[in-house]
Amino acid sequence: MKPNWYISYSKWVKLYGRDIALSLTRHERAHLDAFSELLREESIDCSFHMSRAWDTLMSKVETDRAFGAYDEMIAAEGPEIVDQLYAIRDPVEAEKATRIKGAQGAINSPSGQMLAFMSRY
């Protein structure tokens, strides 16, 4: 599970306006914690754990789009809106961090992994 809220912010602003875009962003950001809480409250037996994942940007088009949305969010909402993200704009550093040759940039964000346990009958 990896909510991809930061990349959609610009689109949401154009479609729905700033207030709704911010509301959707907060909603998306809350998914992982809410899902984790649901599993705990319902005693669902699975191997869910929180982790982090990279969005590796491989072209100028991807880099411009991702960092454009990232910067737009910071300008409109302040730096706390991206406090869960780690952005790398330098291609050399992006390659090192992601271990993907040709990376032009990268953004690291919270994610979750889950594997349901199979019971035997």
C-alpha distances in whole Angstrom, upper triangle without the diagonal:
4,7,9,12,15,16,16,19,22,21,21,24,26,25,25,27,26,25,23,21,21,20,17,16,16,14,11,12,12,9,8,11,12,10,11,15,14,14,17,19,19,19,17,17,14,13,10,10,9,10,10,10,12,13,16,19,22,24,26,25,21,22,24,22,19,22,24,21,20,24,24,22,24,27,27,25,26,24,22,20,18,19,15,15,18,19,22,24,27,26,28,25,22,23,24,21,19,21,21,25,25,23,24,22,18,16,14,11,9,6,5,6,8,11,14,17,20,23,26,29
4,6,9,11,12,13,15,18,18,18,21,23,23,23,24,23,23,21,18,18,18,15,13,14,13,9,10,11,9,8,12,13,12,13,16,17,17,19,21,22,22,20,20,17,16,13,12,10,10,9,8,10,10,14,16,19,21,23,22,18,19,21,18,15,18,20,17,16,20,21,19,20,24,23,22,22,21,19,17,15,16,12,12,14,16,18,21,23,23,25,23,19,21,22,18,17,20,19,23,23,20,21,18,15,12,11,8,7,4,6,9,11,15,17,21,23,27,30,33
4,6,9,10,10,12,16,15,15,18,20,19,19,20,19,19,17,15,15,14,11,10,11,10,6,7,9,7,8,11,12,12,14,16,17,17,20,21,22,23,21,22,20,19,15,15,12,12,11,10,12,11,15,17,20,22,23,21,18,18,20,17,14,17,18,15,14,18,18,16,18,21,20,19,20,19,17,14,13,15,12,12,15,16,19,21,24,24,26,24,21,23,24,20,19,22,22,25,25,21,22,19,16,13,12,8,8,7,9,12,14,18,20,23,26,29,32,35
4,6,6,7,10,12,13,13,15,17,17,18,19,18,18,16,13,14,14,11,9,12,11,8,9,12,11,11,15,16,15,17,20,20,21,24,25,26,27,25,26,23,22,19,18,15,14,12,11,11,9,13,14,17,18,19,17,14,15,16,13,11,13,15,12,12,15,15,14,16,19,18,17,19,17,17,13,12,14,12,11,13,14,17,18,21,21,24,22,19,21,22,19,18,21,20,23,22,19,19,16,13,11,11,8,9,9,12,15,17,21,23,27,29,32,36,38
4,6,5,7,10,11,10,12,15,15,15,15,14,15,13,10,10,11,8,6,8,9,6,7,10,10,12,14,15,16,18,20,21,22,24,25,26,28,26,28,25,24,21,20,17,16,14,13,14,12,15,16,19,20,20,18,15,16,16,13,11,13,13,10,10,13,13,11,13,16,15,14,16,15,14,11,10,13,11,11,14,14,17,19,22,23,26,23,21,23,25,21,20,24,23,26,25,21,20,18,15,12,12,10,11,12,15,18,20,23,25,29,32,35,38,40
4,6,6,8,10,10,12,14,15,15,15,14,15,14,10,10,12,10,7,10,12,9,9,13,14,15,17,18,19,21,23,24,25,27,28,30,31,29,31,28,27,23,22,18,17,15,14,13,11,14,14,17,18,18,16,13,13,13,10,8,9,10,7,6,10,10,8,10,13,13,12,13,12,13,9,8,11,10,9,12,11,14,15,19,20,23,21,18,21,23,20,19,22,22,24,23,19,18,15,13,10,11,9,12,13,17,20,23,26,28,32,34,38,41,44
4,6,7,8,10,11,13,14,15,16,15,17,15,11,13,15,12,10,13,14,11,12,16,16,17,20,21,21,23,25,26,27,29,31,32,33,31,32,29,28,25,23,20,19,16,14,13,10,13,12,15,15,15,13,10,11,11,8,6,8,9,6,7,11,10,10,13,15,14,15,16,16,16,13,11,15,14,12,14,12,15,15,19,19,22,21,18,20,22,20,19,22,20,22,21,17,16,14,12,10,12,11,14,15,18,21,23,27,29,33,35,38,42,44
4,6,5,6,9,10,11,12,13,12,14,12,9,11,12,9,8,12,12,10,12,15,15,17,20,20,21,23,25,25,27,29,30,31,33,31,32,30,29,25,25,22,21,19,17,16,14,16,15,18,18,18,15,13,14,13,10,9,11,11,7,10,12,11,10,14,15,14,14,17,17,17,13,13,17,16,14,17,16,19,19,22,23,26,25,22,24,26,24,22,25,24,26,24,21,20,18,16,14,15,14,16,16,19,22,24,27,29,33,35,39,42,44
4,6,5,6,9,10,10,10,9,11,10,6,8,10,8,7,11,12,11,12,15,16,18,20,21,22,24,26,26,28,30,31,32,34,32,34,32,31,27,26,23,22,20,19,18,16,18,17,20,20,19,17,15,15,14,11,10,11,10,6,8,10,8,7,11,12,10,11,13,14,15,11,11,15,15,14,17,16,19,19,23,24,27,25,23,26,27,25,24,27,26,28,26,23,21,19,17,15,16,15,17,18,21,24,27,30,32,35,38,41,44,47
4,5,5,6,9,10,10,9,12,11,8,10,13,12,11,14,16,14,16,19,20,22,24,24,26,28,29,30,32,34,35,36,38,36,38,35,34,31,30,27,26,23,21,20,17,19,17,20,19,17,15,14,14,12,9,10,11,8,5,9,10,7,8,11,12,10,12,15,16,17,14,14,18,18,16,19,17,19,19,22,23,27,26,23,26,28,26,25,28,27,28,26,23,21,19,18,16,19,18,20,21,24,27,30,33,35,39,41,44,47,50
4,5,5,6,8,9,10,13,11,8,12,13,11,11,15,16,14,16,19,20,22,24,25,25,28,29,30,32,34,35,35,37,35,37,35,34,31,30,27,27,24,22,21,18,20,18,21,20,19,16,15,16,14,11,11,13,11,9,12,13,11,11,15,15,14,15,18,19,20,16,17,20,20,19,21,20,22,21,25,26,29,28,25,28,30,28,26,30,28,29,27,24,22,21,20,18,20,19,21,22,25,27,29,32,34,38,40,43,46,48
4,5,5,6,7,8,10,7,5,9,10,8,9,12,13,12,15,17,18,20,22,22,23,26,27,27,30,32,32,33,35,34,36,34,33,30,29,26,26,24,23,22,20,22,21,24,23,22,19,18,19,17,14,14,16,14,10,13,15,12,11,15,15,13,14,17,19,19,15,16,20,20,19,22,21,24,24,27,28,31,30,27,30,32,29,28,31,30,32,30,27,25,23,22,19,21,19,21,21,24,27,29,32,33,37,39,42,45,47
4,6,5,4,5,8,7,5,8,11,10,10,14,15,15,16,19,20,23,25,24,26,29,29,30,32,34,35,36,38,36,39,37,36,32,32,29,28,26,25,24,22,24,22,25,24,23,20,19,19,17,14,15,16,13,10,13,13,10,10,13,13,10,12,15,17,18,15,16,20,20,20,22,21,24,24,27,29,32,31,28,31,33,31,30,33,32,33,31,28,26,24,23,21,23,21,23,24,27,30,32,35,37,40,43,45,49,51
4,6,6,8,11,10,9,12,14,13,14,17,18,18,20,22,23,26,28,27,29,32,32,33,35,37,37,38,41,39,41,39,38,35,34,31,31,29,27,26,23,25,23,25,24,22,19,19,20,17,14,16,17,14,12,15,15,12,13,16,15,13,15,19,21,22,18,20,23,24,23,25,23,26,25,28,29,33,32,29,32,35,32,31,34,33,34,31,29,26,25,24,23,25,24,25,26,29,32,34,37,39,42,44,47,51,52
4,6,9,11,9,9,12,13,12,14,17,17,17,19,21,22,25,27,26,27,30,31,31,33,36,36,36,39,37,39,37,37,34,34,31,31,29,28,27,24,26,25,27,26,24,21,21,22,20,17,18,19,17,14,17,18,15,15,19,18,16,17,21,23,23,20,21,24,25,24,26,25,28,27,31,32,35,34,31,34,36,34,32,36,34,35,33,30,28,27,26,24,26,24,26,26,28,31,33,36,37,41,43,45,49,50
4,7,8,6,6,10,10,10,12,15,15,16,18,20,21,24,25,24,26,29,29,29,32,34,34,35,37,36,38,37,37,33,33,31,31,29,28,28,25,28,27,29,28,27,24,23,24,22,19,19,21,18,15,18,19,15,15,18,18,15,16,19,22,22,18,20,23,24,24,27,26,29,29,32,33,37,35,33,36,38,35,34,37,35,37,35,32,30,28,27,25,26,24,25,26,28,31,33,36,37,40,42,45,48,50
4,6,6,6,9,10,11,12,14,15,17,18,20,22,25,26,25,27,30,30,31,33,35,35,36,39,38,40,38,38,35,34,31,31,29,29,28,26,28,27,29,28,27,24,23,24,21,19,19,20,17,14,17,17,13,13,16,15,12,13,17,19,20,17,19,22,23,23,26,25,28,28,31,33,36,35,32,35,37,35,34,37,36,38,35,32,30,28,27,25,26,24,25,27,29,32,34,37,39,42,45,47,51,52
4,6,5,6,9,10,10,12,14,15,16,18,20,23,24,24,26,28,29,29,32,34,34,35,38,37,39,37,37,33,32,29,29,27,27,26,24,27,26,29,28,26,24,23,23,21,18,18,18,16,13,14,14,11,10,13,12,8,9,13,16,16,13,16,19,20,20,23,23,26,25,29,31,34,32,30,34,35,32,32,36,35,36,34,31,29,26,25,23,24,22,23,25,28,31,33,37,38,42,44,47,50,52
4,5,5,6,9,10,11,12,14,15,17,19,22,22,22,24,27,27,27,30,32,31,33,35,35,37,36,36,32,31,28,29,27,27,28,26,29,28,31,31,29,27,25,25,24,21,20,21,19,16,17,17,14,12,14,14,10,10,14,17,16,13,17,19,20,21,24,24,28,28,32,33,36,34,32,36,37,34,34,37,36,39,37,33,31,29,27,24,25,23,23,25,27,31,32,36,37,40,43,45,49,51
4,5,5,6,8,10,10,12,14,15,17,20,21,20,22,25,25,25,28,30,29,31,33,33,35,34,34,30,30,27,28,26,26,26,25,28,27,30,30,29,26,24,25,23,20,20,21,19,15,17,18,15,13,16,16,13,13,16,18,18,14,17,20,20,21,24,24,28,28,32,33,36,34,32,35,36,33,33,36,35,37,36,32,31,28,27,24,24,22,22,23,25,28,30,33,34,38,40,43,46,48
4,5,5,6,9,10,11,12,14,16,19,20,20,22,24,25,25,28,29,30,31,33,32,34,33,32,29,28,25,25,23,23,23,21,24,23,26,26,25,22,21,21,20,17,16,17,15,12,13,15,12,10,13,14,11,11,14,16,15,12,14,17,17,18,21,21,24,24,28,29,33,31,28,31,33,30,29,33,32,34,32,29,27,24,23,20,21,19,19,21,23,26,28,32,33,37,39,42,45,47
4,5,5,6,9,10,10,12,15,17,18,18,20,23,23,24,26,28,28,30,32,31,33,32,31,27,26,23,24,22,22,23,21,24,24,27,27,26,24,22,22,21,18,17,17,16,13,13,14,12,9,11,13,9,8,11,13,12,9,12,14,15,16,19,20,23,24,28,29,32,30,28,31,32,29,29,32,32,34,33,29,28,25,23,19,20,17,18,20,22,26,28,31,33,36,39,41,45,47
4,5,5,6,9,10,11,13,16,16,16,18,21,20,21,24,25,25,27,29,29,31,30,30,26,26,23,24,23,23,24,23,26,26,29,30,29,27,25,25,24,21,19,20,19,16,16,18,15,12,15,16,13,11,15,16,14,11,14,16,16,18,21,22,26,27,31,32,35,32,30,33,34,31,30,34,34,36,35,31,30,27,25,21,22,19,18,20,22,25,27,30,31,34,37,39,43,45
4,5,5,6,9,10,11,14,15,15,17,19,20,20,23,25,25,26,28,27,29,28,28,24,24,21,22,21,21,21,20,23,23,27,27,27,24,22,22,22,19,17,19,18,14,15,17,15,12,15,17,14,13,16,17,16,12,14,16,16,17,20,21,24,25,29,30,33,31,28,31,32,29,28,32,31,33,32,29,28,25,23,20,20,17,17,17,19,22,24,27,28,32,34,37,41,42
4,5,5,6,9,10,13,14,14,16,18,19,20,22,24,25,26,28,27,29,27,27,23,22,19,19,18,18,18,17,21,21,24,25,24,22,20,20,20,17,15,16,16,12,12,14,13,10,12,15,13,11,13,14,12,9,10,13,12,13,17,17,21,22,26,27,30,27,25,28,29,26,25,29,28,31,30,26,25,22,20,16,16,13,14,15,17,21,23,26,28,32,34,37,40,43
4,5,5,6,9,12,12,12,15,16,17,18,21,22,22,24,26,25,28,26,26,22,21,18,19,18,19,20,19,23,24,27,28,28,26,23,23,23,20,18,19,19,15,14,17,15,12,14,16,14,11,13,14,11,9,11,12,12,14,17,19,23,24,28,29,32,29,27,30,30,27,26,30,30,33,32,28,28,24,22,18,17,14,14,15,17,21,22,26,27,31,34,36,40,42
4,5,5,7,10,11,10,12,15,15,15,18,20,20,21,24,23,25,24,24,20,20,17,19,18,19,21,20,24,25,28,29,29,27,24,24,25,22,19,21,21,17,17,20,18,15,17,20,17,15,17,18,15,12,14,15,14,16,20,21,25,26,30,31,33,31,28,31,32,28,27,31,31,34,33,29,29,26,23,20,19,15,14,15,16,19,21,24,25,28,31,33,37,39
4,5,5,8,10,10,11,14,15,16,18,20,20,21,23,22,24,22,22,18,18,15,16,15,16,17,16,20,21,24,26,26,24,21,22,22,19,17,18,19,15,15,18,17,14,17,19,18,16,17,17,15,12,13,14,12,13,17,18,22,24,27,28,30,28,25,28,28,25,24,27,27,30,29,26,26,23,20,16,16,12,11,12,13,16,18,22,23,26,29,32,35,37
4,6,7,8,10,11,13,14,15,17,19,20,21,23,22,24,22,21,17,16,13,14,13,14,16,16,19,21,24,26,26,25,21,21,22,19,17,18,19,15,14,17,17,14,15,18,17,14,16,15,12,10,10,11,9,11,14,16,20,22,26,27,29,26,23,26,27,23,22,26,26,29,29,25,25,22,19,15,14,10,9,10,12,16,18,21,23,26,29,32,36,38
4,6,6,6,9,10,11,12,14,16,16,18,20,19,21,20,20,16,15,13,15,15,16,19,19,23,24,28,29,30,28,25,25,26,23,20,22,23,19,18,21,20,17,18,21,20,17,18,17,14,12,13,13,11,14,17,20,23,26,29,30,32,29,27,29,29,26,25,29,29,32,32,29,29,25,22,18,16,13,11,11,12,16,17,21,22,25,28,30,34,36
4,6,5,6,8,10,10,12,14,15,16,18,17,19,17,17,13,13,12,14,14,15,18,18,22,24,27,29,30,28,25,25,26,23,21,22,24,20,19,23,22,19,21,24,22,20,21,20,18,15,15,16,13,15,19,21,24,27,30,30,32,29,27,29,29,26,24,28,28,31,31,28,28,25,22,19,17,13,10,10,10,13,14,17,18,22,25,27,31,33
4,5,5,6,9,10,11,12,14,15,16,15,17,15,14,10,10,8,10,11,13,16,17,21,23,26,29,30,29,25,25,27,24,21,23,24,21,20,23,24,20,22,25,24,21,22,21,18,16,16,15,12,14,17,20,23,26,29,29,31,28,25,27,27,23,22,26,26,30,30,27,28,24,21,18,15,11,8,7,7,10,11,15,16,20,23,25,29,31
4,5,5,6,9,10,11,12,14,15,15,17,15,15,11,11,9,12,13,16,19,20,24,26,30,32,33,32,28,28,29,27,24,25,27,23,22,25,25,21,22,26,25,21,22,21,17,16,16,15,13,15,19,22,25,28,31,31,33,30,27,30,29,25,25,28,29,33,33,30,30,27,23,20,17,13,10,10,9,12,14,17,18,21,24,26,30,32
4,5,5,6,9,10,10,12,14,14,16,15,16,12,13,12,15,16,18,21,22,26,28,32,34,35,33,30,30,31,28,25,27,28,25,24,27,26,23,24,27,26,23,24,23,20,18,19,18,16,18,22,24,28,31,33,34,36,33,30,32,32,29,28,31,32,35,36,32,33,30,26,23,20,16,13,12,11,14,14,17,18,20,23,25,29,31
4,5,5,6,9,10,11,12,11,13,12,13,9,10,10,13,15,17,20,21,25,28,31,33,34,33,29,30,31,29,26,28,29,26,25,28,28,25,26,30,28,25,26,25,22,20,20,20,17,19,22,25,28,31,33,34,35,32,30,32,32,28,27,30,30,34,34,31,32,29,26,22,20,16,13,11,9,11,11,14,14,17,20,22,26,28
4,5,5,6,9,10,11,10,12,11,11,8,8,8,12,15,17,20,22,26,28,32,34,35,34,31,31,33,30,27,29,31,27,26,29,29,26,27,31,29,26,27,25,22,21,21,20,17,19,22,25,28,31,33,34,35,32,30,31,31,27,26,29,30,34,35,32,33,30,26,23,20,16,13,11,9,10,10,13,14,16,19,21,25,27
4,5,5,6,8,10,10,13,13,14,11,11,12,15,18,20,24,25,29,32,35,37,38,37,33,34,35,33,30,31,33,29,28,31,31,27,28,32,30,27,28,26,23,22,22,21,18,21,24,27,31,34,36,37,38,35,33,35,34,30,30,33,34,37,38,35,36,33,29,26,23,19,16,15,13,14,14,16,16,18,21,23,26,28
4,5,5,6,8,8,11,12,13,11,13,14,17,20,22,25,26,30,33,36,38,39,38,34,35,36,33,31,32,34,30,29,33,32,29,30,34,32,29,30,29,26,24,25,24,21,24,27,30,33,36,38,39,40,37,35,36,36,32,31,34,35,38,39,36,37,34,31,27,25,21,17,16,13,15,13,15,14,17,19,20,24,26
4,6,5,6,5,8,8,10,8,11,12,16,19,21,25,26,30,32,35,38,40,38,35,35,37,34,31,33,35,32,31,34,34,31,32,36,34,31,32,31,27,26,26,25,22,24,27,30,33,36,38,38,39,36,34,35,35,31,30,33,34,37,38,36,37,34,30,27,24,21,17,15,12,13,11,12,11,13,16,17,21,23
4,6,5,7,9,10,11,10,11,13,17,20,23,26,28,32,35,38,40,42,41,37,37,39,37,33,35,37,34,32,35,36,32,33,36,35,32,32,31,28,27,27,25,22,25,28,31,34,37,39,40,41,37,35,37,36,32,32,34,35,39,40,37,39,36,32,29,26,22,19,17,14,15,13,15,14,15,18,19,22,24
4,6,8,11,13,15,13,15,16,20,23,26,29,31,34,37,40,42,44,43,39,39,41,38,35,37,38,35,34,37,37,33,34,37,36,33,33,32,29,28,28,27,25,27,30,33,37,40,42,43,44,40,38,40,39,36,35,37,39,42,43,40,41,38,35,31,28,25,21,20,17,18,16,18,16,17,20,20,24,25
4,5,9,11,14,13,16,18,21,24,26,30,31,35,38,40,43,44,43,39,40,42,39,36,38,40,36,35,38,38,35,36,39,38,35,36,35,31,30,30,29,27,29,32,35,38,41,43,44,45,42,39,41,40,37,35,38,39,43,44,41,42,39,36,33,30,26,23,21,18,18,15,16,14,15,17,17,21,22
4,6,9,12,12,14,17,20,24,26,30,32,35,38,40,43,45,44,40,41,43,40,37,39,41,37,36,40,40,36,38,41,39,36,37,36,32,31,31,30,27,30,32,35,38,41,43,43,44,41,39,40,39,36,35,37,38,42,43,41,42,39,36,33,30,26,23,21,17,17,14,15,12,13,15,15,18,20
4,6,9,10,13,16,19,22,24,28,29,32,35,38,41,43,41,38,39,41,38,35,37,39,36,35,38,38,35,37,40,39,36,37,35,32,31,31,30,26,28,31,34,36,39,42,41,42,39,37,38,37,34,33,35,36,39,41,38,40,37,34,31,28,25,21,19,15,14,11,11,9,10,12,13,16,18
4,7,9,12,15,18,22,23,27,29,32,35,38,41,43,42,38,39,41,39,36,38,40,37,36,39,40,37,38,42,41,38,38,37,34,32,32,31,27,29,31,34,36,39,41,41,41,39,36,37,36,33,32,33,34,38,40,37,40,37,33,31,28,25,22,19,15,13,10,9,7,7,9,10,14,16
4,6,9,13,15,18,20,24,26,28,32,34,37,39,38,35,36,38,36,33,35,37,34,33,37,37,35,36,39,39,36,36,35,32,30,29,28,25,26,28,31,33,36,38,37,38,35,33,33,33,30,28,30,31,34,36,34,36,34,30,28,25,22,19,16,12,10,7,6,4,5,9,11,15,17
4,6,10,12,16,17,21,23,26,29,32,35,37,36,33,33,36,34,31,33,35,33,31,35,36,33,34,38,37,35,35,33,30,29,27,26,23,24,26,28,30,33,35,34,35,32,30,30,29,26,25,26,28,31,33,31,33,31,27,25,22,20,17,14,10,8,5,5,6,7,11,13,17,20
4,7,10,13,15,18,21,24,27,29,32,35,34,30,31,33,31,28,30,32,29,28,31,32,29,31,34,34,31,31,29,26,25,24,23,19,21,22,25,27,31,32,32,33,30,28,28,28,24,23,25,26,30,32,29,31,28,25,22,19,17,13,10,7,5,4,7,8,10,14,16,20,23
4,6,10,13,16,19,22,25,28,31,33,33,29,29,31,30,26,28,30,28,26,29,31,28,28,32,32,29,29,26,24,23,21,20,16,18,20,23,25,28,30,30,30,27,25,26,25,22,21,23,24,28,30,27,29,26,22,20,17,14,11,9,6,6,7,9,12,14,17,20,23,26
4,7,10,14,16,19,23,26,29,30,30,26,26,28,27,23,24,27,24,22,26,27,24,25,28,28,26,25,23,20,19,18,16,13,14,16,19,21,25,27,27,27,24,22,24,23,19,19,21,23,27,28,25,26,23,20,17,13,11,7,6,4,6,9,12,15,17,21,23,27,30
4,7,11,14,16,20,22,26,27,27,23,23,26,24,21,22,25,23,21,24,26,23,24,27,28,25,25,22,20,19,17,15,12,12,13,16,18,22,23,23,24,21,19,20,19,16,15,18,19,23,24,21,23,20,16,14,10,9,6,5,5,7,10,14,17,19,22,25,29,32
4,7,10,13,16,19,22,24,24,20,19,22,21,17,19,22,20,17,21,23,20,21,25,25,23,22,19,18,17,14,13,10,9,10,13,15,18,20,20,20,17,15,17,16,13,12,15,16,20,21,18,19,16,13,10,7,6,4,5,7,9,13,16,19,22,25,28,32,35
4,7,9,13,16,19,21,21,17,17,20,18,15,17,20,18,16,20,22,20,21,24,25,23,23,20,19,18,15,15,11,10,10,12,13,16,18,18,18,16,13,14,15,11,9,13,13,17,18,15,16,14,10,8,6,6,6,6,9,10,14,17,20,23,26,29,32,35
4,6,9,12,15,17,17,14,13,17,16,12,14,17,16,15,18,20,19,20,23,24,23,22,20,20,18,15,15,12,10,9,9,10,13,15,14,15,13,10,11,12,9,7,10,11,14,14,11,13,10,6,6,4,7,9,9,12,14,17,20,24,26,29,33,35,39
4,6,9,12,14,14,10,10,13,12,9,11,14,14,13,16,18,17,18,21,22,22,22,19,20,18,14,16,14,11,10,10,10,12,14,13,15,14,10,12,14,11,9,12,11,14,13,10,11,9,6,5,6,8,11,11,14,16,19,22,25,28,31,34,37,40
4,6,9,12,12,9,9,13,12,10,12,15,15,14,17,19,19,20,23,24,24,24,21,22,20,17,19,16,13,12,10,10,11,12,10,12,11,8,9,11,10,7,10,8,10,10,6,8,6,5,7,9,11,14,15,18,19,22,24,28,31,33,37,39,42
4,6,8,9,6,6,9,10,8,10,13,13,13,15,18,18,19,22,23,24,23,21,23,21,18,20,18,15,13,11,10,10,11,9,12,12,9,10,13,12,10,12,10,11,9,6,6,5,5,8,11,13,17,17,21,22,25,28,31,34,36,40,43,45
4,7,8,7,7,11,12,11,13,15,16,16,18,21,22,23,25,26,27,27,25,26,24,21,23,22,18,17,14,13,12,12,9,12,13,10,10,14,14,11,12,9,9,6,5,5,7,9,12,14,17,20,21,23,24,27,29,33,36,38,41,44,47
4,5,5,6,8,10,11,12,14,16,16,18,20,21,22,24,26,27,27,25,27,25,22,25,24,20,19,15,14,12,13,10,14,15,12,13,17,17,15,16,13,12,9,8,6,9,11,14,17,19,23,23,26,27,30,33,36,39,41,44,47,50
4,5,5,6,8,10,10,11,14,15,16,17,20,21,21,23,25,25,24,26,24,21,24,24,20,19,15,14,11,12,11,14,16,13,15,18,18,17,18,16,15,11,10,7,9,12,14,18,20,24,25,28,30,33,35,38,41,44,47,50,53
4,6,5,6,9,10,10,12,14,15,16,18,20,21,22,24,25,24,26,23,21,24,24,20,20,16,16,13,15,14,18,19,16,17,21,20,19,20,17,17,14,12,10,11,13,15,18,20,23,24,27,29,32,34,37,41,42,46,49,51
4,6,5,6,8,10,11,12,14,15,17,18,20,21,22,23,22,23,21,18,21,20,17,16,14,13,12,14,13,16,17,14,15,18,17,16,18,15,16,13,11,9,9,10,11,15,16,20,20,24,25,28,31,34,37,39,43,45,48
4,5,5,6,8,10,10,12,14,15,16,18,20,21,21,19,21,19,17,19,19,15,14,11,10,8,11,10,14,14,11,14,17,16,15,17,15,15,12,10,7,6,8,10,13,16,19,21,24,26,29,32,35,38,41,44,47,50
4,6,5,6,8,10,10,12,14,15,16,18,19,20,19,21,19,17,20,20,17,16,13,13,10,13,13,17,17,15,17,20,19,18,21,19,19,16,13,10,10,11,12,16,18,21,23,26,29,32,35,38,41,43,47,50,52
4,6,5,6,9,10,10,12,14,15,16,18,19,18,20,17,16,19,19,16,16,13,14,12,15,16,19,19,16,19,22,20,19,22,19,20,17,15,12,11,12,12,15,16,20,21,24,26,29,32,35,39,41,44,47,50
4,5,5,6,9,10,11,13,14,16,16,17,16,17,15,13,16,15,12,12,10,11,10,14,14,18,17,14,17,19,17,16,19,17,19,16,13,11,9,9,8,12,13,16,18,21,23,27,30,32,36,38,42,45,48
4,5,5,6,8,10,10,12,14,15,15,14,16,14,12,15,15,12,11,8,10,8,12,13,16,15,13,17,19,17,17,20,19,20,17,14,11,9,9,9,12,14,17,19,23,26,29,32,35,38,41,44,48,50
4,5,5,6,9,10,10,12,14,15,14,17,14,13,17,17,14,15,12,13,12,15,16,20,19,17,20,22,21,20,23,22,23,20,17,14,12,13,12,16,16,20,22,25,28,31,34,37,41,43,47,50,52
4,6,5,6,9,10,10,12,13,13,15,12,11,15,15,13,14,12,14,13,17,18,22,20,18,21,23,21,21,24,23,24,22,18,16,14,13,12,14,14,17,19,23,26,29,32,34,38,40,44,47,50
4,6,5,6,9,10,11,11,10,12,9,8,11,12,9,11,9,11,11,15,17,20,18,16,20,21,19,19,22,21,23,21,18,15,12,12,9,12,12,15,18,21,24,28,31,34,37,40,43,46,49
4,5,5,6,9,10,10,9,12,10,9,13,14,12,13,11,13,12,15,18,21,19,18,21,23,21,21,25,24,25,23,19,17,14,14,12,15,15,19,21,25,28,31,35,37,41,44,47,50,53
4,5,5,6,8,9,10,13,11,11,14,16,14,16,14,16,15,19,21,24,23,21,25,26,24,24,27,26,28,25,22,19,17,17,15,17,17,20,22,26,29,32,36,38,41,44,47,51,53
4,5,5,6,7,8,10,7,8,11,13,12,14,13,16,16,20,22,25,23,21,25,26,24,24,27,27,28,26,23,21,18,17,14,16,15,17,20,23,27,30,33,35,39,42,45,48,51
4,6,5,5,5,8,7,7,10,12,12,13,12,15,15,19,21,24,22,21,24,25,23,24,27,27,29,27,23,21,18,17,14,16,16,18,21,24,28,31,35,37,40,43,46,50,52
4,6,6,8,11,10,11,14,16,15,17,15,18,17,21,23,26,24,23,27,28,26,27,30,30,31,29,25,23,20,20,18,20,19,22,25,28,31,35,38,40,44,47,50,53,56
4,6,9,11,9,11,14,17,16,18,18,20,20,24,26,29,27,26,29,31,28,29,32,32,33,31,28,25,22,22,19,21,20,22,24,28,31,34,38,40,43,46,49,52,55
4,7,8,6,9,11,14,14,17,17,20,20,24,27,29,27,26,29,30,27,28,31,31,33,31,28,26,23,21,18,19,18,19,22,25,29,32,35,37,41,44,46,50,52
4,6,6,8,10,13,13,15,15,18,19,22,25,27,25,24,28,28,26,27,30,30,32,31,27,25,22,20,18,18,17,19,22,26,29,32,36,38,41,44,47,51,53
4,5,6,7,10,10,12,12,15,16,20,23,24,22,21,25,25,22,24,27,28,29,28,25,23,19,18,15,15,15,17,20,23,27,30,34,36,39,42,45,49,52
4,5,5,8,10,12,14,17,19,22,25,26,23,23,26,26,23,24,28,28,31,30,26,25,21,19,16,15,14,15,18,21,25,28,32,34,37,40,43,46,49
4,6,8,9,12,13,17,18,22,24,26,23,22,25,26,23,23,27,27,30,28,25,23,20,17,14,14,12,13,17,20,23,26,30,32,35,38,41,45,47
4,5,5,8,9,13,15,18,20,22,19,18,22,22,19,19,23,24,26,25,21,20,16,14,11,11,9,11,15,18,21,25,28,31,34,37,40,43,46
4,6,8,10,14,16,19,22,23,20,19,22,22,19,20,23,24,27,26,23,22,18,15,12,11,10,11,14,17,21,24,28,30,33,36,39,43,45
4,7,10,14,16,19,21,22,19,18,21,20,17,17,21,22,25,25,21,21,17,14,10,8,6,7,11,14,17,20,24,26,29,33,35,39,42
4,6,10,13,16,17,19,16,14,17,17,14,15,18,19,22,21,18,17,13,10,7,6,5,7,11,14,18,21,25,28,30,34,37,40,43
4,7,10,12,14,16,12,11,14,14,11,12,16,17,19,19,15,15,11,8,6,5,7,10,13,16,19,23,26,29,32,35,38,42,45
4,6,9,11,13,10,9,13,13,11,12,15,15,17,16,13,12,8,6,4,6,9,12,15,19,21,25,28,32,34,37,41,44,47
4,6,8,9,7,6,10,10,9,10,13,13,15,14,10,9,5,5,6,8,12,15,18,21,23,27,30,33,36,39,42,45,49
4,6,9,8,7,11,12,11,12,15,14,15,13,10,7,5,7,9,12,15,18,21,24,26,30,33,36,39,42,45,48,52
4,6,5,6,9,10,11,12,14,13,13,11,9,7,6,9,11,14,17,21,23,26,28,32,34,38,41,43,47,50,53
4,5,5,6,9,10,10,11,10,9,8,6,4,5,8,12,14,18,21,23,26,28,31,33,37,40,42,46,48,52
4,5,5,6,9,10,10,10,9,9,8,8,8,11,14,16,19,23,24,27,28,32,34,38,40,43,46,49,52
4,5,5,6,9,9,11,11,11,9,9,8,9,11,13,16,20,21,24,26,29,32,35,38,41,44,47,50
4,5,5,6,8,8,9,9,6,7,5,6,9,10,14,17,19,22,23,27,29,33,35,38,41,44,47
4,6,5,5,5,6,7,5,8,8,8,12,13,17,20,20,23,24,27,29,33,35,38,41,44,47
4,6,5,8,9,10,9,11,10,10,13,13,17,19,20,23,23,27,29,33,35,37,41,43,47
4,6,8,10,12,10,11,10,8,10,10,13,16,17,19,20,24,26,30,32,35,38,41,44
4,5,9,10,8,11,9,8,10,9,13,15,15,18,18,22,24,28,30,32,36,38,42
4,6,9,8,12,12,11,13,13,16,18,19,21,21,24,25,29,31,33,37,39,43
4,6,6,10,10,10,13,14,17,19,19,21,21,25,26,30,32,34,38,40,43
4,6,9,11,12,15,17,20,23,23,25,25,28,30,33,36,38,41,43,47
4,6,9,11,15,17,20,23,24,26,27,30,31,35,38,40,43,45,49
4,6,7,11,13,17,20,20,23,24,27,29,33,36,38,42,44,47
4,7,11,14,17,21,22,25,26,30,32,35,38,41,44,47,50
4,7,10,14,17,19,22,24,27,30,33,36,39,42,45,48
4,7,10,14,15,18,20,24,26,30,33,35,39,42,45
4,7,10,12,16,18,22,25,28,31,34,37,40,43
4,7,9,13,15,19,22,25,28,31,34,38,41
4,6,10,13,17,20,23,26,29,32,36,39
4,7,10,14,17,20,23,26,29,33,36
4,7,10,14,17,20,23,26,29,32
4,7,10,13,16,19,22,26,29
4,7,10,13,16,19,23,26
4,6,9,13,16,19,22
4,6,9,13,16,19
4,6,9,13,16
4,6,10,13
4,7,10
4,7
4
